[in-house]
Amino acid sequence: MLRGVLRYPSETSGWQLDNVDLGEHLDKYRDREVVLIIASVGKADKDKVTCGICRFVLDDAGECPRCKMMGEETARDIKARQDMREALFREVEEILEEGWEDSG
C-alpha cells in the first residue's frame, strides 16, 4: 500500500506520491491485470516553494526576498567600488595635469 500526497507534475514531469514516482512504480506492473484503489483522505498541504537559486523556502511562488536582498547588497557594493575607482582616476588625472603644468 502506498500513502502520501499526490502531486503533478513532479520534478520528472509525471505523477508523484510523496517520494515515489508513480510512472516508475506502475511500470513494474505493465501488461498485468491489477486492481488500483485510490481514495482521497483529505486535502494536501500547500506545496512548498523553494528558490531555485538559494533554496530558501517561500510562502508563494515569486521573487525570493533573500536573493533580492543579496542582489541589492551586491549592487551597492559594485556602486561603491565604481565610485572609489572614479575618485582614484580623478586624483590621478589631477596629478598628471599638475605634472604637465609644472614641466611647461
C-alpha positions in Angstrom: 0.0 0.0 0.0 1.2 3.5 -0.9 0.0 6.5 1.0 1.0 10.2 0.6 0.3 13.4 -1.1 -0.3 13.0 -4.8 1.4 15.7 -6.9 1.5 16.6 -10.6 3.8 17.5 -12.3 6.7 16.2 -10.3 10.4 17.1 -10.9 10.3 14.4 -13.6 7.1 15.9 -15.1 4.9 12.9 -14.0 2.7 11.9 -11.2 4.4 11.6 -7.8 3.1 10.1 -4.5 5.3 11.7 -1.8 8.8 10.4 -2.9 7.5 7.7 -5.2 7.5 8.4 -9.0 4.2 6.6 -9.9 5.3 6.2 -13.5 8.3 4.1 -12.5 6.3 2.3 -9.8 3.5 1.3 -12.1 5.9 0.3 -14.8 6.6 -2.8 -12.7 3.0 -3.9 -13.4 3.0 -3.3 -17.1 0.9 -5.9 -19.1 -0.5 -7.3 -15.9 -4.0 -7.3 -14.6 -4.2 -5.1 -11.5 -6.6 -3.6 -9.0 -5.9 0.0 -8.3 -7.7 1.7 -5.4 -7.4 5.4 -4.9 -9.2 7.1 -2.0 -8.9 10.7 -1.0 -8.4 11.1 2.7 -8.1 14.8 2.9 -6.8 17.9 1.2 -3.0 18.1 0.9 -1.0 20.9 2.5 0.1 23.6 0.1 3.2 22.7 -1.9 6.3 24.4 -0.5 8.1 26.6 -3.0 11.9 26.9 -2.8 14.0 29.4 -4.6 15.9 27.8 -7.5 19.0 29.9 -6.7 19.4 29.9 -2.9 16.9 27.2 -1.9 15.1 29.5 0.5 11.6 28.2 1.3 9.0 30.7 0.1 5.3 31.0 1.1 4.3 31.6 -2.6 6.0 31.5 -6.0 7.5 34.8 -6.9 10.6 36.9 -6.2 12.8 35.5 -3.5 13.3 38.1 -0.7 16.8 36.6 0.2 18.0 36.8 -3.4 16.5 40.3 -3.8 18.4 41.5 -0.7 21.6 39.9 -1.8 21.2 41.5 -5.3 20.7 44.9 -3.7 23.7 44.5 -1.5 25.8 43.4 -4.4 24.6 46.4 -6.4 25.5 48.8 -3.5 29.0 47.1 -3.3 29.6 47.5 -7.0 28.4 51.1 -7.0 30.8 51.9 -4.0 33.7 50.3 -5.9 32.9 52.3 -9.0 32.7 55.5 -7.0 36.1 54.7 -5.4 37.6 53.9 -8.8 36.2 57.1 -10.4 37.7 59.1 -7.4 41.0 57.5 -7.9 41.0 58.2 -11.7 40.1 61.9 -10.9 43.0 62.1 -8.5 45.5 60.5 -11.0 44.2 62.9 -13.7 44.8 65.9 -11.4 48.3 64.7 -10.5 49.1 64.2 -14.2 47.7 67.7 -15.1 49.7 69.3 -12.4 52.8 67.5 -13.7 52.3 68.8 -17.2 51.7 72.3 -15.9 55.0 72.2 -13.8 57.1 71.0 -16.8 55.7 73.6 -19.1 
